[in-house]
Amino acid sequence: MSAGTKSISDVLSRDVSYSGEGISVRSLEDNIHQEREVQDGKVGELKLLRERNVEIQSAMTDELKKLRKFSDYIDGTATGGGFWAGFKEMVSYIPGLKSIAISKRSIEELLKQQYHVSARRVKEAAEYVDTLKQSEQELYKEINRINGKIVESAENERRALDYVLELRDSKAELEAEMQALEAGSVEARKIEADIDKVQALLSTHSSNVQLYGAAENRYASLKDNTRKLAETIRNLGQDIQQYTTAASIKLDMASAQIQAIGRAADASVVMLEMKKSLDVMTESMNVTTQFVSDTQVFFRQNLDKLVDELETFDESTTKMLDENLKKSKEIEERRIQEAIEKALKRRAEAGGGAGEPPASPST
Amino acid sequence: MSEMNQLVTLHTQSLREPVVTPYLDRLVEALRAARLNNSFPDRRRLQGSLETMQKAMAAKLYEQVYIDARAGMPNMASFTRVVTDHEVASGSLERMSDTATYEARREEAEVYARLLDKRRYYESISGQPYAPLDEQRVQLRRHDPATGTAEFRIDLTKLDATGVYVRITIELTQVAGTWRRKVIDLDADGESAAASQAFHATVYRNASFDAEHLFIHMHDIEGVSVDRVQRGVVGPVLFHLPHDQGRVVPAEPEQANSRMAHAWQRWLETTTTSTPELMMSFQSDIAARDVREEKSNDPLDSLFSTQIQASERARYDNVRQRFPFKVFKDRKFVVTPGLEDLVRAVCEGAGTKNLVYRMR
């Protein structure tokens, strides 16, 4: 008897300490809510970035089409119709220029403005890549933190369960002892008191078993969502980086061509204007000859290469942009579907769970 | 032979370290030493752009600087990078975390170290001047409503398609009349002026031509009387940048100026220097009523009148008699010590006396 009493006394007086802050239904809800707020913030950020990404990609596709028109125009000069036939059509694609007999705007200036706009757009898109990479890192750090909480909850759950099992065994022992005693006797009353103490401890710690178990599951689910979010952000970042890198390189390589095309296009207008008012200088000026020969040399030497490059840029980059747009939409659809499934599942689970009082241990 | 001497595309070379730093350093120094007046592009803004390129390369935000192989100067792609960086800087700084955050986390992941460098770069360029790709201003100098005349000054600064950076100043008088289409409009209070689209386009398209041509072209516009056309040109630049694998030089200098290119080629064949060398030239080209003597003091560019074929002389003289201007051309140079003799020899050979500033 004394050995058993000593054992039960140990169990009753044990200080079971759980790591971390204490847990309750309220505190668990609050913690999960805080974690969800971090996630929601990132989802909101991601949504804005993806909208911006689609907008930028659409704008870049439009600008590619404009470049393609210039490429088609250059191709047309080789076949016939003369300079002006193709020229009029080409300038009609330039914003702000509807119809011209002789262009009122410098083509070189317009092309430079277009180039500047495109370069600015690419730069803005590239800035988002760093924002996304930073968000991704922050989410991985969040995942590490949540993992810490999962491990802590699992350890606490095990600690609580071990103690609950000990309490259950102690209670069974006490009840067996009670059977051997006379009802109402002093010894029986003492054992009854101990049974009540054990029961109180069982209530508390079995509740902890459930709470820590629930916390572990919920943090695990949160971690999965956070990881998916981090992967989505990484994919978006790679998506943007791919086209900004390609677009940046092409713009860098195109700057000289654009200036040369603009100058060549303006040259004809200049020649016509010069011819109107400057008979002798139109005939004699070296620079006129230089313009004509420059234009011819440029087209002869670079036409095929330029058309090839622009077409390759057009076809492969247009294809890539279209694919990216399609993928972005697929990701969006998937995300919406997952959110709906999760909401439905949560509703189903809410029918029974941690909010209910713990079941009484068997008597 | 260094691959940086190859063209990567039309008229474009790609300069990388270790030659970019000495190249940009000397360009900045040359601009400072040139003592440019306001007939040239704004020195402060142009220097600001070059300094932005220096900071961007130091922060490793770009791998290269693209230059025009003819003019030896940074090309439109390089200047546009500067413009767009300035344009996005404030927005990016607002979205980024603060410096302390990146400093605390730079060891955690590569992205934080890179963002720290980028943040510092944007902070360093915010509010600093930079050169525009194109900029035109029209200023009213005098307005006489009684006679319907107004005097204007038009300033066009542009990065020319030939690779040089040019500022064109035109002073003209416009006589208003209900039957005349105005090239420059005054607003209702008679104070603010804007050039018509067609006039602006004419000036823009002819920006590559010399002042003489531009004067005649503008003066022929109905209702306009030109007093002065002035061009201030920054460039071309010649450079010699030695490094471990050889040296880097402009790939197409003959397309900028054949006279200088010829002398330059001979210098390249004989030089043994291992220090970076650079020459930058600054041309003044004026066609104006108040020029006393028609003359070219530019060793690289003669007067057009001296190049006319004999068979065209009479017609040309006839045209010139209609227009009340004379032409004066000049050029000054800024050089590293190793190129001073070359430039002085070119000037001496052309019979001109030019300012040659020496960099340290």
Boltz contact constraints between the chains, C-beta under 6 A:
constraints:
  - contact:
      token1: [A, 104]
      token2: [B, 197]
      max_distance: 6.0
  - contact:
      token1: [A, 104]
      token2: [B, 198]
      max_distance: 6.0
  - contact:
      token1: [A, 104]
      token2: [B, 201]
      max_distance: 6.0
  - contact:
      token1: [A, 105]
      token2: [B, 201]
      max_distance: 6.0
  - contact:
      token1: [A, 106]
      token2: [B, 201]
      max_distance: 6.0
  - contact:
      token1: [A, 106]
      token2: [B, 204]
      max_distance: 6.0
  - contact:
      token1: [A, 106]
      token2: [B, 205]
      max_distance: 6.0
  - contact:
      token1: [A, 109]
      token2: [B, 204]
      max_distance: 6.0
  - contact:
      token1: [A, 112]
      token2: [B, 133]
      max_distance: 6.0
  - contact:
      token1: [A, 116]
      token2: [B, 80]
      max_distance: 6.0
  - contact:
      token1: [A, 119]
      token2: [B, 80]
      max_distance: 6.0
  - contact:
      token1: [A, 119]
      token2: [B, 84]
      max_distance: 6.0
  - contact:
      token1: [A, 120]
      token2: [B, 84]
      max_distance: 6.0
  - contact:
      token1: [A, 123]
      token2: [B, 84]
      max_distance: 6.0
  - contact:
      token1: [A, 123]
      token2: [B, 88]
      max_distance: 6.0
  - contact:
      token1: [A, 124]
      token2: [B, 88]
      max_distance: 6.0
  - contact:
      token1: [A, 127]
      token2: [B, 92]
      max_distance: 6.0
  - contact:
      token1: [A, 130]
      token2: [B, 115]
      max_distance: 6.0
  - contact:
      token1: [A, 133]
      token2: [B, 111]
      max_distance: 6.0
  - contact:
      token1: [A, 134]
      token2: [B, 111]
      max_distance: 6.0
  - contact:
      token1: [A, 137]
      token2: [B, 109]
      max_distance: 6.0
  - contact:
      token1: [A, 137]
      token2: [B, 111]
      max_distance: 6.0
  - contact:
      token1: [A, 252]
      token2: [B, 77]
      max_distance: 6.0
  - contact:
      token1: [A, 253]
      token2: [B, 9]
      max_distance: 6.0
  - contact:
      token1: [A, 255]
      token2: [B, 75]
      max_distance: 6.0
  - contact:
      token1: [A, 255]
      token2: [B, 76]
      max_distance: 6.0
  - contact:
      token1: [A, 255]
      token2: [B, 77]
      max_distance: 6.0
  - contact:
      token1: [A, 256]
      token2: [B, 10]
      max_distance: 6.0
  - contact:
      token1: [A, 256]
      token2: [B, 11]
      max_distance: 6.0
  - contact:
      token1: [A, 256]
      token2: [B, 12]
      max_distance: 6.0
  - contact:
      token1: [A, 257]
      token2: [B, 10]
      max_distance: 6.0
  - contact:
      token1: [A, 259]
      token2: [B, 76]
      max_distance: 6.0
  - contact:
      token1: [A, 259]
      token2: [B, 161]
      max_distance: 6.0
  - contact:
      token1: [A, 263]
      token2: [B, 161]
      max_distance: 6.0
  - contact:
      token1: [A, 266]
      token2: [B, 205]
      max_distance: 6.0
  - contact:
      token1: [A, 270]
      token2: [B, 205]
      max_distance: 6.0
  - contact:
      token1: [A, 277]
      token2: [B, 220]
      max_distance: 6.0
  - contact:
      token1: [A, 280]
      token2: [B, 312]
      max_distance: 6.0
  - contact:
      token1: [A, 280]
      token2: [B, 315]
      max_distance: 6.0
  - contact:
      token1: [A, 280]
      token2: [B, 316]
      max_distance: 6.0
  - contact:
      token1: [A, 280]
      token2: [B, 319]
      max_distance: 6.0
  - contact:
      token1: [A, 284]
      token2: [B, 308]
      max_distance: 6.0
  - contact:
      token1: [A, 284]
      token2: [B, 312]
      max_distance: 6.0
